[in-house]
């Protein structure tokens, strides 16, 4: 699967059936080449500049299944790490 295909998929939490958003970025280990986590902008964020300044950082071990349309994750709300988006401080946004 290519990254562009992954970006088109919605991320759904199996615990509460909540839609978290679509995959925006991935983090990987440069030594092993393995994916560490996916980054999902919070709902309401538009073009990574407008809207809320938080992103969900979801560890790859919490991904249950990657289907044709969605990515299912199994996490508690307290397991989702919200990351401040430094780009929101940029005046060009």
C-alpha positions in Angstrom: 0.0 0.0 0.0 1.2 3.5 -0.9 1.1 6.4 1.5 -1.2 8.3 -0.8 -3.7 5.4 -0.5 -3.5 5.5 3.3 -4.1 9.2 3.3 -7.6 8.7 1.8 -8.8 6.4 4.6 -10.8 7.5 7.6 -9.6 6.5 11.0 -12.3 5.0 13.3 -11.9 4.0 16.9 -13.4 0.6 17.7 -13.9 1.4 21.4 -16.4 4.2 20.9 -17.1 4.1 17.1 -15.9 7.7 16.9 -14.5 9.1 13.6 -11.1 10.6 14.3 -10.4 11.9 10.8 -8.2 10.9 7.9 -4.5 10.0 8.0 -2.3 13.1 7.4 1.1 11.8 8.1 3.1 8.8 9.3 6.1 8.5 11.6 8.6 5.8 10.9 11.9 4.5 12.3 14.7 5.4 9.9 16.8 2.4 11.1 14.3 -0.3 10.6 11.9 1.3 8.1 8.9 0.3 10.2 6.0 2.6 10.8 5.8 3.8 14.4 2.6 5.9 14.3 0.0 7.6 12.2 -0.9 11.3 12.6 -4.5 12.3 12.2 -5.6 16.0 12.3 -8.4 16.6 14.7 -11.9 17.0 13.1 -12.5 20.4 11.8 -8.9 21.0 10.7 -8.8 22.1 7.1 -5.7 21.8 4.9 -3.5 21.4 8.1 -3.7 25.1 8.8 -7.2 26.2 9.6 -9.2 25.0 12.6 -8.0 23.2 15.8 -4.3 23.1 16.5 -4.2 19.5 17.7 -3.3 16.3 16.0 -3.9 12.7 17.2 -0.7 10.6 17.4 -1.8 7.0 17.2 0.8 4.2 17.7 0.9 1.6 14.9 0.5 -1.2 17.5 -3.1 0.2 18.1 -4.1 -0.3 14.5 -6.5 -3.3 14.3 -7.1 -3.4 10.5 -6.5 -1.4 7.4 -9.5 -1.9 5.1 -10.4 -0.6 1.7 -12.0 2.6 3.0 -11.1 2.9 6.7 -8.4 2.3 9.3 -9.8 0.7 12.5 -7.9 1.5 15.7 -8.5 0.1 19.2 -7.6 2.8 21.7 -9.0 4.4 24.8 -9.5 8.2 24.7 -6.7 8.6 27.2 -4.3 6.6 24.9 -4.6 9.2 22.1 -1.8 11.6 22.4 -2.7 15.0 21.2 0.2 16.9 19.7 0.3 20.7 19.4 0.7 21.7 15.8 3.5 24.2 15.6 2.4 25.3 12.1 -0.6 27.0 13.6 1.7 29.6 15.1 3.0 30.4 11.6 1.5 33.7 10.3 1.4 32.3 6.8 -1.5 29.9 7.7 
